[in-house]
Amino acid sequence: MTKTENRAAAKAFHEERERKRREQWRAQAVAADLEQLEKLRRYLIFDTKAREPARELIDAIDDYVGKLTGDRQTLHGQNHSIG
């Protein structure tokens, strides 16, 4: 392998490693956001003190989760229903 080929291979290896790191970081960031959104969503469904239906806010959370994950129903681990 020539010096030029070695440099090209090293550069490609480095770029792939960086791509994987960015992908892993993004997955961790999305998982952290989903955890917090699930807590908020569960609060709005089950624990709100005002007892006002929060359907619009829950729908907005679900829309945002859909943008993050491609699946709007990611947080629907159980059948949640509100009045």
mmCIF file of the N, C-alpha and C atoms, coordinates in Angstrom:
data_MODEL
# 
_entry.id   MODEL 
# 
loop_
_atom_site.group_PDB 
_atom_site.id 
_atom_site.type_symbol 
_atom_site.label_atom_id 
_atom_site.label_alt_id 
_atom_site.label_comp_id 
_atom_site.label_asym_id 
_atom_site.label_entity_id 
_atom_site.label_seq_id 
_atom_site.pdbx_PDB_ins_code 
_atom_site.Cartn_x 
_atom_site.Cartn_y 
_atom_site.Cartn_z 
_atom_site.occupancy 
_atom_site.B_iso_or_equiv 
_atom_site.pdbx_formal_charge 
_atom_site.auth_seq_id 
_atom_site.auth_comp_id 
_atom_site.auth_asym_id 
_atom_site.auth_atom_id 
_atom_site.pdbx_PDB_model_num 
ATOM 1   N N  . MET A 1 1  ? 0.849   -1.171 0.000  1.00 0.00 ? 1  MET A N  1 
ATOM 2   C CA . MET A 1 1  ? 0.000   0.000  0.000  1.00 0.00 ? 1  MET A CA 1 
ATOM 3   C C  . MET A 1 1  ? 0.900   1.241  0.000  1.00 0.00 ? 1  MET A C  1 
ATOM 4   N N  . THR A 1 2  ? 0.590   2.183  -0.814 1.00 0.00 ? 2  THR A N  1 
ATOM 5   C CA . THR A 1 2  ? 1.393   3.405  -0.888 1.00 0.00 ? 2  THR A CA 1 
ATOM 6   C C  . THR A 1 2  ? 1.016   4.366  0.229  1.00 0.00 ? 2  THR A C  1 
ATOM 7   N N  . LYS A 1 3  ? 1.857   5.368  0.397  1.00 0.00 ? 3  LYS A N  1 
ATOM 8   C CA . LYS A 1 3  ? 1.605   6.376  1.421  1.00 0.00 ? 3  LYS A CA 1 
ATOM 9   C C  . LYS A 1 3  ? 0.264   7.075  1.177  1.00 0.00 ? 3  LYS A C  1 
ATOM 10  N N  . THR A 1 4  ? -0.034  7.390  -0.060 1.00 0.00 ? 4  THR A N  1 
ATOM 11  C CA . THR A 1 4  ? -1.291  8.049  -0.414 1.00 0.00 ? 4  THR A CA 1 
ATOM 12  C C  . THR A 1 4  ? -2.481  7.147  -0.098 1.00 0.00 ? 4  THR A C  1 
ATOM 13  N N  . GLU A 1 5  ? -2.352  5.872  -0.409 1.00 0.00 ? 5  GLU A N  1 
ATOM 14  C CA . GLU A 1 5  ? -3.431  4.915  -0.113 1.00 0.00 ? 5  GLU A CA 1 
ATOM 15  C C  . GLU A 1 5  ? -3.621  4.763  1.387  1.00 0.00 ? 5  GLU A C  1 
ATOM 16  N N  . ASN A 1 6  ? -2.497  4.743  2.136  1.00 0.00 ? 6  ASN A N  1 
ATOM 17  C CA . ASN A 1 6  ? -2.590  4.661  3.600  1.00 0.00 ? 6  ASN A CA 1 
ATOM 18  C C  . ASN A 1 6  ? -3.321  5.870  4.181  1.00 0.00 ? 6  ASN A C  1 
ATOM 19  N N  . ARG A 1 7  ? -2.976  7.054  3.683  1.00 0.00 ? 7  ARG A N  1 
ATOM 20  C CA . ARG A 1 7  ? -3.643  8.265  4.168  1.00 0.00 ? 7  ARG A CA 1 
ATOM 21  C C  . ARG A 1 7  ? -5.136  8.238  3.863  1.00 0.00 ? 7  ARG A C  1 
ATOM 22  N N  . ALA A 1 8  ? -5.470  7.807  2.654  1.00 0.00 ? 8  ALA A N  1 
ATOM 23  C CA . ALA A 1 8  ? -6.880  7.737  2.272  1.00 0.00 ? 8  ALA A CA 1 
ATOM 24  C C  . ALA A 1 8  ? -7.623  6.735  3.140  1.00 0.00 ? 8  ALA A C  1 
ATOM 25  N N  . ALA A 1 9  ? -7.001  5.590  3.403  1.00 0.00 ? 9  ALA A N  1 
ATOM 26  C CA . ALA A 1 9  ? -7.637  4.568  4.239  1.00 0.00 ? 9  ALA A CA 1 
ATOM 27  C C  . ALA A 1 9  ? -7.791  5.080  5.671  1.00 0.00 ? 9  ALA A C  1 
ATOM 28  N N  . ALA A 1 10 ? -6.753  5.758  6.192  1.00 0.00 ? 10 ALA A N  1 
ATOM 29  C CA . ALA A 1 10 ? -6.825  6.292  7.550  1.00 0.00 ? 10 ALA A CA 1 
ATOM 30  C C  . ALA A 1 10 ? -7.907  7.363  7.656  1.00 0.00 ? 10 ALA A C  1 
ATOM 31  N N  . LYS A 1 11 ? -8.007  8.207  6.646  1.00 0.00 ? 11 LYS A N  1 
ATOM 32  C CA . LYS A 1 11 ? -9.028  9.247  6.636  1.00 0.00 ? 11 LYS A CA 1 
ATOM 33  C C  . LYS A 1 11 ? -10.424 8.632  6.605  1.00 0.00 ? 11 LYS A C  1 
ATOM 34  N N  . ALA A 1 12 ? -10.620 7.624  5.768  1.00 0.00 ? 12 ALA A N  1 
ATOM 35  C CA . ALA A 1 12 ? -11.920 6.951  5.680  1.00 0.00 ? 12 ALA A CA 1 
ATOM 36  C C  . ALA A 1 12 ? -12.267 6.286  7.008  1.00 0.00 ? 12 ALA A C  1 
ATOM 37  N N  . PHE A 1 13 ? -11.273 5.656  7.642  1.00 0.00 ? 13 PHE A N  1 
ATOM 38  C CA . PHE A 1 13 ? -11.492 5.012  8.935  1.00 0.00 ? 13 PHE A CA 1 
ATOM 39  C C  . PHE A 1 13 ? -11.905 6.053  9.974  1.00 0.00 ? 13 PHE A C  1 
ATOM 40  N N  . HIS A 1 14 ? -11.187 7.175  10.021 1.00 0.00 ? 14 HIS A N  1 
ATOM 41  C CA . HIS A 1 14 ? -11.489 8.238  10.974 1.00 0.00 ? 14 HIS A CA 1 
ATOM 42  C C  . HIS A 1 14 ? -12.892 8.811  10.744 1.00 0.00 ? 14 HIS A C  1 
ATOM 43  N N  . GLU A 1 15 ? -13.238 9.062  9.502  1.00 0.00 ? 15 GLU A N  1 
ATOM 44  C CA . GLU A 1 15 ? -14.567 9.601  9.184  1.00 0.00 ? 15 GLU A CA 1 
ATOM 45  C C  . GLU A 1 15 ? -15.673 8.638  9.596  1.00 0.00 ? 15 GLU A C  1 
ATOM 46  N N  . GLU A 1 16 ? -15.460 7.351  9.374  1.00 0.00 ? 16 GLU A N  1 
ATOM 47  C CA . GLU A 1 16 ? -16.467 6.357  9.767  1.00 0.00 ? 16 GLU A CA 1 
ATOM 48  C C  . GLU A 1 16 ? -16.597 6.295  11.280 1.00 0.00 ? 16 GLU A C  1 
ATOM 49  N N  . ARG A 1 17 ? -15.461 6.350  11.983 1.00 0.00 ? 17 ARG A N  1 
ATOM 50  C CA . ARG A 1 17 ? -15.488 6.333  13.447 1.00 0.00 ? 17 ARG A CA 1 
ATOM 51  C C  . ARG A 1 17 ? -16.229 7.560  13.980 1.00 0.00 ? 17 ARG A C  1 
ATOM 52  N N  . GLU A 1 18 ? -15.982 8.715  13.403 1.00 0.00 ? 18 GLU A N  1 
ATOM 53  C CA . GLU A 1 18 ? -16.674 9.936  13.818 1.00 0.00 ? 18 GLU A CA 1 
ATOM 54  C C  . GLU A 1 18 ? -18.167 9.866  13.506 1.00 0.00 ? 18 GLU A C  1 
ATOM 55  N N  . ARG A 1 19 ? -18.524 9.313  12.360 1.00 0.00 ? 19 ARG A N  1 
ATOM 56  C CA . ARG A 1 19 ? -19.929 9.158  12.002 1.00 0.00 ? 19 ARG A CA 1 
ATOM 57  C C  . ARG A 1 19 ? -20.644 8.276  13.030 1.00 0.00 ? 19 ARG A C  1 
ATOM 58  N N  . LYS A 1 20 ? -19.980 7.180  13.411 1.00 0.00 ? 20 LYS A N  1 
ATOM 59  C CA . LYS A 1 20 ? -20.567 6.268  14.404 1.00 0.00 ? 20 LYS A CA 1 
ATOM 60  C C  . LYS A 1 20 ? -20.719 6.952  15.760 1.00 0.00 ? 20 LYS A C  1 
ATOM 61  N N  . ARG A 1 21 ? -19.731 7.755  16.131 1.00 0.00 ? 21 ARG A N  1 
ATOM 62  C CA . ARG A 1 21 ? -19.820 8.492  17.403 1.00 0.00 ? 21 ARG A CA 1 
ATOM 63  C C  . ARG A 1 21 ? -20.985 9.470  17.392 1.00 0.00 ? 21 ARG A C  1 
ATOM 64  N N  . ARG A 1 22 ? -21.120 10.207 16.291 1.00 0.00 ? 22 ARG A N  1 
ATOM 65  C CA . ARG A 1 22 ? -22.244 11.161 16.184 1.00 0.00 ? 22 ARG A CA 1 
ATOM 66  C C  . ARG A 1 22 ? -23.582 10.420 16.235 1.00 0.00 ? 22 ARG A C  1 
ATOM 67  N N  . GLU A 1 23 ? -23.642 9.289  15.557 1.00 0.00 ? 23 GLU A N  1 
ATOM 68  C CA . GLU A 1 23 ? -24.877 8.491  15.548 1.00 0.00 ? 23 GLU A CA 1 
ATOM 69  C C  . GLU A 1 23 ? -25.195 7.992  16.956 1.00 0.00 ? 23 GLU A C  1 
ATOM 70  N N  . GLN A 1 24 ? -24.172 7.531  17.675 1.00 0.00 ? 24 GLN A N  1 
ATOM 71  C CA . GLN A 1 24 ? -24.372 7.042  19.039 1.00 0.00 ? 24 GLN A CA 1 
ATOM 72  C C  . GLN A 1 24 ? -24.790 8.183  19.968 1.00 0.00 ? 24 GLN A C  1 
ATOM 73  N N  . TRP A 1 25 ? -24.133 9.348  19.826 1.00 0.00 ? 25 TRP A N  1 
ATOM 74  C CA . TRP A 1 25 ? -24.502 10.495 20.647 1.00 0.00 ? 25 TRP A CA 1 
ATOM 75  C C  . TRP A 1 25 ? -25.950 10.895 20.406 1.00 0.00 ? 25 TRP A C  1 
ATOM 76  N N  . ARG A 1 26 ? -26.350 10.925 19.133 1.00 0.00 ? 26 ARG A N  1 
ATOM 77  C CA . ARG A 1 26 ? -27.724 11.295 18.788 1.00 0.00 ? 26 ARG A CA 1 
ATOM 78  C C  . ARG A 1 26 ? -28.714 10.310 19.410 1.00 0.00 ? 26 ARG A C  1 
ATOM 79  N N  . ALA A 1 27 ? -28.408 9.019  19.329 1.00 0.00 ? 27 ALA A N  1 
ATOM 80  C CA . ALA A 1 27 ? -29.295 8.002  19.907 1.00 0.00 ? 27 ALA A CA 1 
ATOM 81  C C  . ALA A 1 27 ? -29.422 8.201  21.421 1.00 0.00 ? 27 ALA A C  1 
ATOM 82  N N  . GLN A 1 28 ? -28.322 8.522  22.090 1.00 0.00 ? 28 GLN A N  1 
ATOM 83  C CA . GLN A 1 28 ? -28.373 8.754  23.531 1.00 0.00 ? 28 GLN A CA 1 
ATOM 84  C C  . GLN A 1 28 ? -29.172 10.019 23.850 1.00 0.00 ? 28 GLN A C  1 
ATOM 85  N N  . ALA A 1 29 ? -29.001 11.052 23.051 1.00 0.00 ? 29 ALA A N  1 
ATOM 86  C CA . ALA A 1 29 ? -29.738 12.296 23.274 1.00 0.00 ? 29 ALA A CA 1 
ATOM 87  C C  . ALA A 1 29 ? -31.236 12.084 23.066 1.00 0.00 ? 29 ALA A C  1 
ATOM 88  N N  . VAL A 1 30 ? -31.604 11.357 22.027 1.00 0.00 ? 30 VAL A N  1 
ATOM 89  C CA . VAL A 1 30 ? -33.021 11.072 21.759 1.00 0.00 ? 30 VAL A CA 1 
ATOM 90  C C  . VAL A 1 30 ? -33.599 10.230 22.890 1.00 0.00 ? 30 VAL A C  1 
ATOM 91  N N  . ALA A 1 31 ? -32.850 9.233  23.356 1.00 0.00 ? 31 ALA A N  1 
ATOM 92  C CA . ALA A 1 31 ? -33.336 8.392  24.456 1.00 0.00 ? 31 ALA A CA 1 
ATOM 93  C C  . ALA A 1 31 ? -33.573 9.222  25.718 1.00 0.00 ? 31 ALA A C  1 
ATOM 94  N N  . ALA A 1 32 ? -32.669 10.156 26.011 1.00 0.00 ? 32 ALA A N  1 
ATOM 95  C CA . ALA A 1 32 ? -32.844 11.018 27.186 1.00 0.00 ? 32 ALA A CA 1 
ATOM 96  C C  . ALA A 1 32 ? -34.076 11.906 27.020 1.00 0.00 ? 32 ALA A C  1 
ATOM 97  N N  . ASP A 1 33 ? -34.249 12.476 25.839 1.00 0.00 ? 33 ASP A N  1 
ATOM 98  C CA . ASP A 1 33 ? -35.437 13.301 25.592 1.00 0.00 ? 33 ASP A CA 1 
ATOM 99  C C  . ASP A 1 33 ? -36.712 12.481 25.709 1.00 0.00 ? 33 ASP A C  1 
ATOM 100 N N  . LEU A 1 34 ? -36.706 11.289 25.152 1.00 0.00 ? 34 LEU A N  1 
ATOM 101 C CA . LEU A 1 34 ? -37.899 10.430 25.219 1.00 0.00 ? 34 LEU A CA 1 
ATOM 102 C C  . LEU A 1 34 ? -38.248 10.079 26.660 1.00 0.00 ? 34 LEU A C  1 
ATOM 103 N N  . GLU A 1 35 ? -37.240 9.852  27.481 1.00 0.00 ? 35 GLU A N  1 
ATOM 104 C CA . GLU A 1 35 ? -37.484 9.544  28.891 1.00 0.00 ? 35 GLU A CA 1 
ATOM 105 C C  . GLU A 1 35 ? -38.199 10.702 29.578 1.00 0.00 ? 35 GLU A C  1 
ATOM 106 N N  . GLN A 1 36 ? -37.730 11.925 29.333 1.00 0.00 ? 36 GLN A N  1 
ATOM 107 C CA . GLN A 1 36 ? -38.352 13.096 29.949 1.00 0.00 ? 36 GLN A CA 1 
ATOM 108 C C  . GLN A 1 36 ? -39.753 13.347 29.380 1.00 0.00 ? 36 GLN A C  1 
ATOM 109 N N  . LEU A 1 37 ? -39.912 13.164 28.085 1.00 0.00 ? 37 LEU A N  1 
ATOM 110 C CA . LEU A 1 37 ? -41.229 13.353 27.470 1.00 0.00 ? 37 LEU A CA 1 
ATOM 111 C C  . LEU A 1 37 ? -42.232 12.324 27.984 1.00 0.00 ? 37 LEU A C  1 
ATOM 112 N N  . GLU A 1 38 ? -41.773 11.107 28.212 1.00 0.00 ? 38 GLU A N  1 
ATOM 113 C CA . GLU A 1 38 ? -42.660 10.070 28.763 1.00 0.00 ? 38 GLU A CA 1 
ATOM 114 C C  . GLU A 1 38 ? -43.131 10.472 30.155 1.00 0.00 ? 38 GLU A C  1 
ATOM 115 N N  . LYS A 1 39 ? -42.219 11.003 30.968 1.00 0.00 ? 39 LYS A N  1 
ATOM 116 C CA . LYS A 1 39 ? -42.612 11.453 32.313 1.00 0.00 ? 39 LYS A CA 1 
ATOM 117 C C  . LYS A 1 39 ? -43.665 12.560 32.231 1.00 0.00 ? 39 LYS A C  1 
ATOM 118 N N  . LEU A 1 40 ? -43.435 13.532 31.355 1.00 0.00 ? 40 LEU A N  1 
ATOM 119 C CA . LEU A 1 40 ? -44.395 14.630 31.199 1.00 0.00 ? 40 LEU A CA 1 
ATOM 120 C C  . LEU A 1 40 ? -45.733 14.108 30.696 1.00 0.00 ? 40 LEU A C  1 
ATOM 121 N N  . ARG A 1 41 ? -45.680 13.238 29.717 1.00 0.00 ? 41 ARG A N  1 
ATOM 122 C CA . ARG A 1 41 ? -46.911 12.686 29.133 1.00 0.00 ? 41 ARG A CA 1 
ATOM 123 C C  . ARG A 1 41 ? -47.714 11.913 30.188 1.00 0.00 ? 41 ARG A C  1 
ATOM 124 N N  . ARG A 1 42 ? -47.016 11.085 30.956 1.00 0.00 ? 42 ARG A N  1 
ATOM 125 C CA . ARG A 1 42 ? -47.699 10.311 32.007 1.00 0.00 ? 42 ARG A CA 1 
ATOM 126 C C  . ARG A 1 42 ? -48.303 11.255 33.050 1.00 0.00 ? 42 ARG A C  1 
ATOM 127 N N  . TYR A 1 43 ? -47.574 12.317 33.403 1.00 0.00 ? 43 TYR A N  1 
ATOM 128 C CA . TYR A 1 43 ? -48.109 13.290 34.348 1.00 0.00 ? 43 TYR A CA 1 
ATOM 129 C C  . TYR A 1 43 ? -49.387 13.917 33.803 1.00 0.00 ? 43 TYR A C  1 
ATOM 130 N N  . LEU A 1 44 ? -49.351 14.319 32.543 1.00 0.00 ? 44 LEU A N  1 
ATOM 131 C CA . LEU A 1 44 ? -50.523 14.969 31.950 1.00 0.00 ? 44 LEU A CA 1 
ATOM 132 C C  . LEU A 1 44 ? -51.724 14.020 31.897 1.00 0.00 ? 44 LEU A C  1 
ATOM 133 N N  . ILE A 1 45 ? -51.460 12.765 31.715 1.00 0.00 ? 45 ILE A N  1 
ATOM 134 C CA . ILE A 1 45 ? -52.556 11.802 31.617 1.00 0.00 ? 45 ILE A CA 1 
ATOM 135 C C  . ILE A 1 45 ? -53.080 11.403 32.992 1.00 0.00 ? 45 ILE A C  1 
ATOM 136 N N  . PHE A 1 46 ? -52.178 11.129 33.933 1.00 0.00 ? 46 PHE A N  1 
ATOM 137 C CA . PHE A 1 46 ? -52.598 10.508 35.187 1.00 0.00 ? 46 PHE A CA 1 
ATOM 138 C C  . PHE A 1 46 ? -52.548 11.399 36.425 1.00 0.00 ? 46 PHE A C  1 
ATOM 139 N N  . ASP A 1 47 ? -51.666 12.397 36.462 1.00 0.00 ? 47 ASP A N  1 
ATOM 140 C CA . ASP A 1 47 ? -51.410 13.086 37.721 1.00 0.00 ? 47 ASP A CA 1 
ATOM 141 C C  . ASP A 1 47 ? -51.727 14.575 37.725 1.00 0.00 ? 47 ASP A C  1 
ATOM 142 N N  . THR A 1 48 ? -52.322 15.095 36.690 1.00 0.00 ? 48 THR A N  1 
ATOM 143 C CA . THR A 1 48 ? -52.576 16.534 36.687 1.00 0.00 ? 48 THR A CA 1 
ATOM 144 C C  . THR A 1 48 ? -53.515 16.903 37.822 1.00 0.00 ? 48 THR A C  1 
ATOM 145 N N  . LYS A 1 49 ? -53.185 17.986 38.477 1.00 0.00 ? 49 LYS A N  1 
ATOM 146 C CA . LYS A 1 49 ? -53.963 18.409 39.641 1.00 0.00 ? 49 LYS A CA 1 
ATOM 147 C C  . LYS A 1 49 ? -55.225 19.154 39.226 1.00 0.00 ? 49 LYS A C  1 
ATOM 148 N N  . ALA A 1 50 ? -55.181 19.859 38.117 1.00 0.00 ? 50 ALA A N  1 
ATOM 149 C CA . ALA A 1 50 ? -56.327 20.654 37.691 1.00 0.00 ? 50 ALA A CA 1 
ATOM 150 C C  . ALA A 1 50 ? -57.424 19.779 37.093 1.00 0.00 ? 50 ALA A C  1 
ATOM 151 N N  . ARG A 1 51 ? -57.079 18.579 36.730 1.00 0.00 ? 51 ARG A N  1 
ATOM 152 C CA . ARG A 1 51 ? -58.043 17.632 36.133 1.00 0.00 ? 51 ARG A CA 1 
ATOM 153 C C  . ARG A 1 51 ? -58.642 18.141 34.832 1.00 0.00 ? 51 ARG A C  1 
ATOM 154 N N  . GLU A 1 52 ? -57.918 19.001 34.159 1.00 0.00 ? 52 GLU A N  1 
ATOM 155 C CA . GLU A 1 52 ? -58.346 19.463 32.840 1.00 0.00 ? 52 GLU A CA 1 
ATOM 156 C C  . GLU A 1 52 ? -57.708 18.560 31.795 1.00 0.00 ? 52 GLU A C  1 
ATOM 157 N N  . PRO A 1 53 ? -58.473 18.108 30.830 1.00 0.00 ? 53 PRO A N  1 
ATOM 158 C CA . PRO A 1 53 ? -57.884 17.277 29.775 1.00 0.00 ? 53 PRO A CA 1 
ATOM 159 C C  . PRO A 1 53 ? -56.784 18.058 29.043 1.00 0.00 ? 53 PRO A C  1 
ATOM 160 N N  . ALA A 1 54 ? -55.674 17.413 28.855 1.00 0.00 ? 54 ALA A N  1 
ATOM 161 C CA . ALA A 1 54 ? -54.519 18.055 28.226 1.00 0.00 ? 54 ALA A CA 1 
ATOM 162 C C  . ALA A 1 54 ? -54.265 17.445 26.857 1.00 0.00 ? 54 ALA A C  1 
ATOM 163 N N  . ARG A 1 55 ? -55.330 17.112 26.161 1.00 0.00 ? 55 ARG A N  1 
ATOM 164 C CA . ARG A 1 55 ? -55.221 16.413 24.885 1.00 0.00 ? 55 ARG A CA 1 
ATOM 165 C C  . ARG A 1 55 ? -54.319 17.147 23.889 1.00 0.00 ? 55 ARG A C  1 
ATOM 166 N N  . GLU A 1 56 ? -54.455 18.474 23.793 1.00 0.00 ? 56 GLU A N  1 
ATOM 167 C CA . GLU A 1 56 ? -53.662 19.229 22.825 1.00 0.00 ? 56 GLU A CA 1 
ATOM 168 C C  . GLU A 1 56 ? -52.166 19.130 23.128 1.00 0.00 ? 56 GLU A C  1 
ATOM 169 N N  . LEU A 1 57 ? -51.809 19.222 24.394 1.00 0.00 ? 57 LEU A N  1 
ATOM 170 C CA . LEU A 1 57 ? -50.406 19.133 24.768 1.00 0.00 ? 57 LEU A CA 1 
ATOM 171 C C  . LEU A 1 57 ? -49.877 17.709 24.570 1.00 0.00 ? 57 LEU A C  1 
ATOM 172 N N  . ILE A 1 58 ? -50.664 16.718 24.906 1.00 0.00 ? 58 ILE A N  1 
ATOM 173 C CA . ILE A 1 58 ? -50.268 15.326 24.691 1.00 0.00 ? 58 ILE A CA 1 
ATOM 174 C C  . ILE A 1 58 ? -50.080 15.060 23.205 1.00 0.00 ? 58 ILE A C  1 
ATOM 175 N N  . ASP A 1 59 ? -50.986 15.569 22.385 1.00 0.00 ? 59 ASP A N  1 
ATOM 176 C CA . ASP A 1 59 ? -50.841 15.412 20.937 1.00 0.00 ? 59 ASP A CA 1 
ATOM 177 C C  . ASP A 1 59 ? -49.569 16.102 20.431 1.00 0.00 ? 59 ASP A C  1 
ATOM 178 N N  . ALA A 1 60 ? -49.254 17.274 20.994 1.00 0.00 ? 60 ALA A N  1 
ATOM 179 C CA . ALA A 1 60 ? -48.034 17.981 20.590 1.00 0.00 ? 60 ALA A CA 1 
ATOM 180 C C  . ALA A 1 60 ? -46.794 17.173 20.973 1.00 0.00 ? 60 ALA A C  1 
ATOM 181 N N  . ILE A 1 61 ? -46.811 16.565 22.148 1.00 0.00 ? 61 ILE A N  1 
ATOM 182 C CA . ILE A 1 61 ? -45.698 15.704 22.564 1.00 0.00 ? 61 ILE A CA 1 
ATOM 183 C C  . ILE A 1 61 ? -45.563 14.537 21.601 1.00 0.00 ? 61 ILE A C  1 
ATOM 184 N N  . ASP A 1 62 ? -46.679 13.899 21.271 1.00 0.00 ? 62 ASP A N  1 
ATOM 185 C CA . ASP A 1 62 ? -46.648 12.767 20.350 1.00 0.00 ? 62 ASP A CA 1 
ATOM 186 C C  . ASP A 1 62 ? -46.135 13.182 18.969 1.00 0.00 ? 62 ASP A C  1 
ATOM 187 N N  . ASP A 1 63 ? -46.529 14.380 18.521 1.00 0.00 ? 63 ASP A N  1 
ATOM 188 C CA . ASP A 1 63 ? -46.028 14.881 17.232 1.00 0.00 ? 63 ASP A CA 1 
ATOM 189 C C  . ASP A 1 63 ? -44.514 15.065 17.273 1.00 0.00 ? 63 ASP A C  1 
ATOM 190 N N  . TYR A 1 64 ? -44.030 15.641 18.360 1.00 0.00 ? 64 TYR A N  1 
ATOM 191 C CA . TYR A 1 64 ? -42.596 15.870 18.508 1.00 0.00 ? 64 TYR A CA 1 
ATOM 192 C C  . TYR A 1 64 ? -41.837 14.543 18.563 1.00 0.00 ? 64 TYR A C  1 
ATOM 193 N N  . VAL A 1 65 ? -42.369 13.579 19.291 1.00 0.00 ? 65 VAL A N  1 
ATOM 194 C CA . VAL A 1 65 ? -41.751 12.257 19.354 1.00 0.00 ? 65 VAL A CA 1 
ATOM 195 C C  . VAL A 1 65 ? -41.717 11.631 17.959 1.00 0.00 ? 65 VAL A C  1 
ATOM 196 N N  . GLY A 1 66 ? -42.768 11.842 17.191 1.00 0.00 ? 66 GLY A N  1 
ATOM 197 C CA . GLY A 1 66 ? -42.791 11.343 15.819 1.00 0.00 ? 66 GLY A CA 1 
ATOM 198 C C  . GLY A 1 66 ? -41.682 11.953 14.981 1.00 0.00 ? 66 GLY A C  1 
ATOM 199 N N  . LYS A 1 67 ? -41.380 13.230 15.205 1.00 0.00 ? 67 LYS A N  1 
ATOM 200 C CA . LYS A 1 67 ? -40.279 13.869 14.482 1.00 0.00 ? 67 LYS A CA 1 
ATOM 201 C C  . LYS A 1 67 ? -38.931 13.301 14.910 1.00 0.00 ? 67 LYS A C  1 
ATOM 202 N N  . LEU A 1 68 ? -38.797 12.997 16.213 1.00 0.00 ? 68 LEU A N  1 
ATOM 203 C CA . LEU A 1 68 ? -37.536 12.462 16.721 1.00 0.00 ? 68 LEU A CA 1 
ATOM 204 C C  . LEU A 1 68 ? -37.278 11.037 16.260 1.00 0.00 ? 68 LEU A C  1 
ATOM 205 N N  . THR A 1 69 ? -38.330 10.226 16.278 1.00 0.00 ? 69 THR A N  1 
ATOM 206 C CA . THR A 1 69 ? -38.133 8.790  16.074 1.00 0.00 ? 69 THR A CA 1 
ATOM 207 C C  . THR A 1 69 ? -38.717 8.252  14.782 1.00 0.00 ? 69 THR A C  1 
ATOM 208 N N  . GLY A 1 70 ? -39.600 9.003  14.160 1.00 0.00 ? 70 GLY A N  1 
ATOM 209 C CA . GLY A 1 70 ? -40.285 8.498  12.979 1.00 0.00 ? 70 GLY A CA 1 
ATOM 210 C C  . GLY A 1 70 ? -41.541 7.714  13.327 1.00 0.00 ? 70 GLY A C  1 
ATOM 211 N N  . ASP A 1 71 ? -41.807 7.540  14.617 1.00 0.00 ? 71 ASP A N  1 
ATOM 212 C CA . ASP A 1 71 ? -42.991 6.805  15.069 1.00 0.00 ? 71 ASP A CA 1 
ATOM 213 C C  . ASP A 1 71 ? -43.681 7.625  16.153 1.00 0.00 ? 71 ASP A C  1 
ATOM 214 N N  . ARG A 1 72 ? -44.801 8.203  15.805 1.00 0.00 ? 72 ARG A N  1 
ATOM 215 C CA . ARG A 1 72 ? -45.541 9.082  16.724 1.00 0.00 ? 72 ARG A CA 1 
ATOM 216 C C  . ARG A 1 72 ? -45.998 8.345  17.986 1.00 0.00 ? 72 ARG A C  1 
ATOM 217 N N  . GLN A 1 73 ? -46.094 7.039  17.919 1.00 0.00 ? 73 GLN A N  1 
ATOM 218 C CA . GLN A 1 73 ? -46.640 6.276  19.044 1.00 0.00 ? 73 GLN A CA 1 
ATOM 219 C C  . GLN A 1 73 ? -45.562 5.606  19.889 1.00 0.00 ? 73 GLN A C  1 
ATOM 220 N N  . THR A 1 74 ? -44.339 6.087  19.800 1.00 0.00 ? 74 THR A N  1 
ATOM 221 C CA . THR A 1 74 ? -43.235 5.503  20.567 1.00 0.00 ? 74 THR A CA 1 
ATOM 222 C C  . THR A 1 74 ? -43.519 5.485  22.044 1.00 0.00 ? 74 THR A C  1 
ATOM 223 N N  . LEU A 1 75 ? -44.127 6.517  22.580 1.00 0.00 ? 75 LEU A N  1 
ATOM 224 C CA . LEU A 1 75 ? -44.386 6.600  24.014 1.00 0.00 ? 75 LEU A CA 1 
ATOM 225 C C  . LEU A 1 75 ? -45.658 5.892  24.435 1.00 0.00 ? 75 LEU A C  1 
ATOM 226 N N  . HIS A 1 76 ? -46.338 5.277  23.513 1.00 0.00 ? 76 HIS A N  1 
ATOM 227 C CA . HIS A 1 76 ? -47.598 4.603  23.821 1.00 0.00 ? 76 HIS A CA 1 
ATOM 228 C C  . HIS A 1 76 ? -47.350 3.182  24.261 1.00 0.00 ? 76 HIS A C  1 
ATOM 229 N N  . GLY A 1 77 ? -46.457 2.997  25.235 1.00 0.00 ? 77 GLY A N  1 
ATOM 230 C CA . GLY A 1 77 ? -46.124 1.659  25.739 1.00 0.00 ? 77 GLY A CA 1 
ATOM 231 C C  . GLY A 1 77 ? -47.357 0.919  26.240 1.00 0.00 ? 77 GLY A C  1 
ATOM 232 N N  . GLN A 1 78 ? -48.234 1.654  26.851 1.00 0.00 ? 78 GLN A N  1 
ATOM 233 C CA . GLN A 1 78 ? -49.491 1.099  27.340 1.00 0.00 ? 78 GLN A CA 1 
ATOM 234 C C  . GLN A 1 78 ? -50.605 1.906  26.716 1.00 0.00 ? 78 GLN A C  1 
ATOM 235 N N  . ASN A 1 79 ? -51.785 1.392  26.752 1.00 0.00 ? 79 ASN A N  1 
ATOM 236 C CA . ASN A 1 79 ? -52.923 2.160  26.216 1.00 0.00 ? 79 ASN A CA 1 
ATOM 237 C C  . ASN A 1 79 ? -53.293 3.233  27.229 1.00 0.00 ? 79 ASN A C  1 
ATOM 238 N N  . HIS A 1 80 ? -52.901 4.473  26.927 1.00 0.00 ? 80 HIS A N  1 
ATOM 239 C CA . HIS A 1 80 ? -53.254 5.607  27.764 1.00 0.00 ? 80 HIS A CA 1 
ATOM 240 C C  . HIS A 1 80 ? -54.509 6.243  27.200 1.00 0.00 ? 80 HIS A C  1 
ATOM 241 N N  . SER A 1 81 ? -55.387 6.623  28.055 1.00 0.00 ? 81 SER A N  1 
ATOM 242 C CA . SER A 1 81 ? -56.561 7.347  27.571 1.00 0.00 ? 81 SER A CA 1 
ATOM 243 C C  . SER A 1 81 ? -56.855 8.450  28.555 1.00 0.00 ? 81 SER A C  1 
ATOM 244 N N  . ILE A 1 82 ? -57.322 9.559  28.034 1.00 0.00 ? 82 ILE A N  1 
ATOM 245 C CA . ILE A 1 82 ? -57.724 10.657 28.888 1.00 0.00 ? 82 ILE A CA 1 
ATOM 246 C C  . ILE A 1 82 ? -59.123 11.065 28.537 1.00 0.00 ? 82 ILE A C  1 
ATOM 247 N N  . GLY A 1 83 ? -59.754 11.712 29.461 1.00 0.00 ? 83 GLY A N  1 
ATOM 248 C CA . GLY A 1 83 ? -61.112 12.159 29.236 1.00 0.00 ? 83 GLY A CA 1 
ATOM 249 C C  . GLY A 1 83 ? -61.222 13.454 28.542 1.00 0.00 ? 83 GLY A C  1 
# 
